[in-house]
Amino acid sequence: MNDNIPKRRFYKVKTMSEKIAPITEHLEELRRVMLISLVSIFFASILSYFLFLNTIKDILLEPIKKLGMNLVFLGVTEGIFIHIKLALMGGIILASPIVLWQLLKFFLPALHVHEKRVFVPAFFLALFLFISGIFFAYKYALGLGLKVLLIDFSGGLTPMISISKYISFIIAFLVPFGIVFEIPIITYFLTCLGLITPQFLREKRGYVILGMFILAAVLSPGSDVISQLLMAIPMLILYELSIIISWLIYRKKEKEKEEAGL
C-alpha cells in the first residue's frame, strides 16, 4: 500500500442543535443580565422615592430657584408623574453599580486577557468622563443658560414654567454633555487602532467645527443660539484636547517602531 497517499482527515460536523446551543446560552445569559438589572432599578427606585426624592428634587430645582423663580404643574396627574420620574432617575443612579457589574460579567468572558486589561480601565474611564460631562453642565453651563433664556431674553414677560417641562429640559440639557465628554477616549482608541492621526485631526478641524455646531443644534434642548453655544464650545475644547492626546499616542507608537527597527 502506497504510504504517499495523503491520509483523509475526518472532521466532526456540528449538528444544528450544537450550533444553536451557544446562541441560546448567550441569549439566556443576556436575559438574566437584563432581568437582574431591571429588578435592581425597580427596588432602587422605590428606595429612592422614600429616602432621596426630596434631595434629588432640591438638586434639580436649585438652578432655577437661584433665579428667584417657582415652578408650577399644569395637569392633575403631572405632580405624581414627576415624582415617579425623579424616583426612577434616582433608582437608575443607585442601581448603576449592579447594572455595570452585570454588563461586565456578560462581556468579559468573550475577551482575551490583553483585551480585558484595556477594556476594564477604558470602561470606567468612559463612565467617569460621562459623569464629568454631566457635572460640568450642571455646575457651569446650566445656570448660565437658564439666566440667559429666562431673564436676559424674556422680553419683559413673566415666565410660567411647568415642572414637567423643566425636568425634561434639564435631562435633555445634561445628558448630551456626558456624551460629548467621551470625545477624548474615542480619539484615544481610534489613534491606537491607526484609524486617525493628529495630522488628520488638524487638517479636518474646519469640517469638524462645522459638524460640531450642527451636532450642538441637534442635541441642545432648545432651538436658541445660547444653548447651542453652551454645548458647542466645550466640544471644541475637547476636540483640541483630543488632538493633543492623539499626538502623544502617535508619537509613542512611532518611537516604538523606531526602537523595533521598523
N, C-alpha and C positions, 0 to 999 in steps of 0.2 A: 504494500500500500504506500502510495506516494506521500511522504511527510511534508512536501512543499505545499500541498493543498491547504489553503487557509482554513482554520477551524471556524465553524459557524458559531457566532455568539448568539446566545439566547437572552433576550431581554424580557423582563416581566412587564407585561402590558397592564397598566392600571385599569381597573374596571370603572364604569361610570360612577358607582357608589363610592369608590375610593377617591375619585376626583372631587365629588360633591362634598364629601365628609369634611375636608379642611375648610371649605367655604361656609358650611353650616356651623362649624365650630367658631369661626370668626364672627359670624352673624349672631350667634348665641352670646359670645363674649361682649360684642357691641351692645346687644340688648341689655345685658346685665349692667354694663357701664352706664347706659342711659337711664335705666331704672334706678340704680343707686343714686345717680346724680339728681334725678327729678325728686326722689323721696327726700334726699338731703335738703334740696332747695325748699320743698314744701314745709318740712318741720322747722327749718331755719327761718322761713318767712313767718310762721306762727310765733316763734320765739321773738323775732324782730318786732312783730306787731305789739306784743305785750311789754317788751322791755326797752326797745330802742326807737320806737316810732317817733316820739317827741324829739329825740336827738337828731334823727335824720331830717325831720321837718324843719327844725331850727337851723341846721346847716344849710339846707337848700333855700330857706327863706331869708337868711341873713343878708345876702347881697341886695335884695330889693327893700328890705327893712332899713338898711343904711341910707337909702334914698328917701326915707320917710313915707313910703307907700304901703298900703294894705291891699291884700288880695281878696277877691270875692269868689263865691261859687254860684253859678247861674242855673244849674239844674237841681232837681230834688235829690237825685242819686249821685251827683257829682262829688259831694263831700266824702261819702263812704268809698267810692271807687278810687279816689285819690289816696285815701288811707291804705287801701288794698295795694295800690301800685307802689306806694312808698315801702310798705312791708315786704313786697316782692323784691324791690331793689335791695333792701337790707338783707333779705334771705339769700339772694344771689351772692352778695359780698361775704356773708357769714359762711355759706356753703362752698365758696370758691376753693379753699384748700382741699376739700374732699373731692370736688369735681376735677381739679387739676391732677390730684393723685390718681384718680381713676383713668384719666386720659393718658397719663404717663405709663401706667400699668398696661394699657392697651397697646400703645405704640412701641414701647421699649423692647419687647421680645423680638420684634421684627428687624431691629437694628443690630449692626455689628458693634464690636467693642469700641473701635475708634469712632464710630458714628455716635455711640452713646455718650462718649466723652465730650463731644461737641454739642449734641442735641440738648442735654440737660442744662448746661450753663446758658445756652442760647435761649432756651425756653423761658427760663426765669429772668434773663436779661430783657427779653421781649415783654414779659409781664411787667417788669419794673419800669420800662420805658412807657408802656401804656398807662400805668398809674401816674407816672410823672407828667405825662401829657394832660391827663385829666386834672391833676393838682395845679399845674401851671395855668390851665384855662380858668379854673375856679378862682385861683388866688389873684391872678393879674389881669386876665382878659375879660372875664365875665362882668365884673363890677364896672369897668370902663365902658363895655358895650351897652349895658343897661342904662348907664348915665347918659350916654350919647343918644340912645334911641328913645328913652322915655322923658328926658329933660331937655337936652340941647335941641333935639329935633321934634319936640312935641308941638311946636307952633302955638304955644299958649293954651292948648287943650289939656283937660284933666284926664289922665289915663284911668280906665277901669278894667283891670285885667283879671280874668278868672284864674283860679289856682290850677285848673287843668291845663289851660294854655301855657301858663308859666312853667309848670313842671315839664311839659312836652318840649318847650323851648330850651330849658336847662339841659335835658338829656341830649337833644339834637345839637346843642352847642358844645357840650363837654366830650362826648364820645368821639367825634371826628378828630379832636386834638389828640386823644390817645392813639388813634390810628396813625396820624401824621407823625407822631414821635417815633414810629417804627422805621422811619427812613434810614437812620444810620445803620441799624442791624441788617436791613435788606441790602444796603450798599456793601456792607462787610462781606456777606455771603456771595453776592454777585461778583465781587472782586476776587474772592478766594477761588471761585469756580472759573475765573478767567473770562467771564461774560462782559465785564466792563473794565475800563482803566480810568485813572484820573484824567488823562488827556481827553478821553471820550466825554467825560462829565464836563470838563471845561469847555470843550467845543460845542456841546449841546446846551450850554447854560441858557442861551436866549430862548430856545424852544421850551426848555423846562420851566422857565419863569412864566411864559405864556400859559403853559399847561397847568401850572400851579394856581394861577389866578382863575382859570376855568374850573379847576377842581374845587377851589375855595368857593366859587359861586354855586357849585352843585351841592357841596357838603354843608355850607353855612345854613342855619335855620331860617334866616330871613333873606329877602332879596336886596337889602340895603348894602351900600358900599362899605360901611363901617364894619359890619360882621365879616364881610369877605376879606377886608384888610387885616382884621384881627387874626384871621386864620392863615392868610397868605404870607404875612411877614414871618411868623415862626417857621413856616415851611421853607422859606428862602434861607433863613439862618441855618436850619437843619441840613439843607442841601449843601451849603458851603462847608459845614462841618463834615458832611459825607465825603466831599472831595478830599478833605484832609485825611480822613480815615482810609479812603481808597488809596491815596498816595502812600501812606505808611505801610499798608498791606502789600501794595505793588512793589515798593522798594524792598521790603523784606523778601518777597518771592524772587526778585531779580538778584538779590545778594546771595540767596541760597543757590540759585542757578550758577552764579559765578564761582561759588565755593565748590560746587559739584563739577565744574569744568564744562558746563553745557553751553 
